[in-house]
Amino acid sequence: MTTTVPPGRPTSTGQHFTPEPTAAFLWEQIRSVMPPVLPSGKRLRVVDPAAGEGALLRPLNGVQTDLAIGLEIDPVVAKRGRRVGVEVGDGLLDHQLRAASFDVAVANPPFGRASDLLTEDQWRQLGSRRGPSIWGEWSANSRRRFASRPLEQLFVERCLELVSVGGWLALILPDGLLANRRSQAARDWILQRARPAMIVALPSATFRRPGLHAMAHLVLLKRKTTDHGAPQGDPCWLVQRPSARLDLSSLMATISTDLQQARDGHKIEGISSIDPGRLRGSRWDAGYWQGQQQAHWWSPKIRDAPLGDFVEHLTYGPIVTGSKPTHVVDGIVSIRQGDFTGTGLRLTQALRVALHGDHDPQRSRVRCRDLLLPRSGAGALGRNRIGVYLLEEEANIGCFVDRIRLAGINPFYVWLFLRTQPGWGQIKAAFNGVGTPNINFEEIRSLRIPQLSPERQDHVEAAYKQRILPLHVEERADATEQAVVEFSALIHELEQLLMGKRG
Ligand SMILES: C[S@@+](CC[C@H](N)C(=O)[O-])C[C@H]1O[C@@H](n2cnc3c(N)ncnc32)[C@H](O)[C@@H]1O
């Protein structure tokens, strides 16, 4: 195949992918949904439009192909993949790859802003397009409108174009495409044209190099018969990102065995299935759905309401550019993420900032019984560190903490509920899918809180104050440990109550 390689900036954006275990898993999944030889007697035609050295084309073992072709824009890289069918070419624009002429498309496309990855010449060629695309309508000023769009979306569109109806796509896509709100239109666009059959959160070790830690999912999609209508038929399997600290090969092997067992009807932690139609207008990432499934877990006899119904005031800590808070001995306490423990706030080492200074705006002053929530960070929000402020003396919050002032609901009950499986599941579901976890005001307001009677809510508060709080001031060496045990027991009792297993 002869191709023209656009001149310009290098486009080799290999994300330091450790390909073998993932590629082997990818092909195993394709084999599980496709016969090795097609009903027509023909063998598979496979394409990878962003092939690199052909990592995804290589482990075709066991799968019979009539054609396996990869296009790679960087000639040096392409040369290294020649043996497995990689040629130099532009996988997005090459006219010799004909539409609907492949049975399978595999891709680990470049991730990132189009303006950073496309050359002048590519923009020019793309700019001559007209009509609908995953990014919207192409028109004369598309370059400006689409500059910040993620390029990987255009590769998904291209793969959909290259695969014939009934064929399969196995794509490695960044978490953002599956989870970010601004990618919703792209997800819905894909859903109109393909049915997701499997969405696997790849282990965090999949892409790694100093300074870069891309998180991605492997998505298996079947090209649909029509361009419209809800996806129907088989469920879509969702696999959560494993937390075990195993090497990548062992992790992928475990996912593979677990998936098989789940398909055989066994209940496997971290794996669930969903009707693909439910993905419309929603996130696709596996963690989100697991959180959702956990979330509606309490007894149907208990009504629930959004937390927003009880929020009197919700605000964030002061963001002061160019000035770090400094300790002022007789200043006001500024509650920061480090002050949250697994069992509540510990303010013995708290920072104090200048009263009425930049780090003490009136707006974010904290009062007794305010619910405080670190709004980001793997070590704080990611560990569900929440707390209720208990002192009479006013305080303030640091820049990564949100203050939630509630009315009509007991803040201790809300806190402890958010620590239960259905509460934590909802927070996890709300996490922004990419990078550091964070939760926004709208997501906080939409958390569903089961409505226990006021007496029961007060009982939860009393139990916390009786059983856990005294341990915070005890000097015994094991007091902290005991507080954790008591706290877990209290959460467990609340979970039992919510499930209707305790009177
Ligand atoms: C993330 S790497 C993946 C390579 C390989 N598929 C793998 O999994 O190891 C993406 C590759 O796409 C290539 N690429 C970027 N734009 C391209 C285009 N328009 N056509 C073909 N290849 C492209 C990059 O040079 C890079 O080698």
The ligand as a Tripos MOL2 file, in Angstrom:
@<TRIPOS>MOLECULE
LIG
   27    29     1     0     0
SMALL
NO_CHARGES

@<TRIPOS>ATOM
      1 C1         -0.4460    4.7650   21.5810 C.3       1 LIG1
      2 S1          0.4730    4.2890   20.2200 S.3       1 LIG1
      3 C2         -0.0970    2.6490   20.0220 C.3       1 LIG1
      4 C3          0.7490    1.7770   19.2030 C.3       1 LIG1
      5 C4          0.3460    0.3160   19.2010 C.3       1 LIG1
      6 N1         -0.9840    0.1120   18.6640 N.3       1 LIG1
      7 C5          0.4430   -0.2560   20.5810 C.2       1 LIG1
      8 O1         -0.5730   -0.5740   21.1480 O.co2     1 LIG1
      9 O2          1.5600   -0.3840   21.0880 O.co2     1 LIG1
     10 C6         -0.3180    5.1700   18.9530 C.3       1 LIG1
     11 C7          0.4120    5.1330   17.6540 C.3       1 LIG1
     12 O3         -0.3920    5.7650   16.6870 O.3       1 LIG1
     13 C8          0.4670    6.4660   15.7900 C.3       1 LIG1
     14 N2         -0.3460    7.4650   15.0820 N.ar      1 LIG1
     15 C9         -0.7070    8.6990   15.4960 C.ar      1 LIG1
     16 N3         -1.4840    9.2780   14.5660 N.ar      1 LIG1
     17 C10        -1.6080    8.3820   13.5710 C.ar      1 LIG1
     18 C11        -2.2980    8.3840   12.3530 C.ar      1 LIG1
     19 N4         -3.0180    9.4450   11.9740 N.pl3     1 LIG1
     20 N5         -2.2150    7.2940   11.5760 N.ar      1 LIG1
     21 C12        -1.4800    6.2250   11.9490 C.ar      1 LIG1
     22 N6         -0.8080    6.1680   13.0870 N.ar      1 LIG1
     23 C13        -0.8880    7.2170   13.8980 C.ar      1 LIG1
     24 C14         1.5370    7.0170   16.6870 C.3       1 LIG1
     25 O4          2.7030    7.3370   15.9600 O.3       1 LIG1
     26 C15         1.7310    5.8560   17.6700 C.3       1 LIG1
     27 O5          2.7410    4.9910   17.2380 O.3       1 LIG1
@<TRIPOS>BOND
     1     1     2 1
     2     2     3 1
     3     2    10 1
     4     3     4 1
     5     4     5 1
     6     5     6 1
     7     5     7 1
     8     7     8 2
     9     7     9 1
    10    10    11 1
    11    11    12 1
    12    11    26 1
    13    12    13 1
    14    13    14 1
    15    13    24 1
    16    14    15 ar
    17    14    23 ar
    18    15    16 ar
    19    16    17 ar
    20    17    18 ar
    21    17    23 ar
    22    18    19 1
    23    18    20 ar
    24    20    21 ar
    25    21    22 ar
    26    22    23 ar
    27    24    25 1
    28    24    26 1
    29    26    27 1
@<TRIPOS>SUBSTRUCTURE
     1 LIG1         1 GROUP 0 **** ****
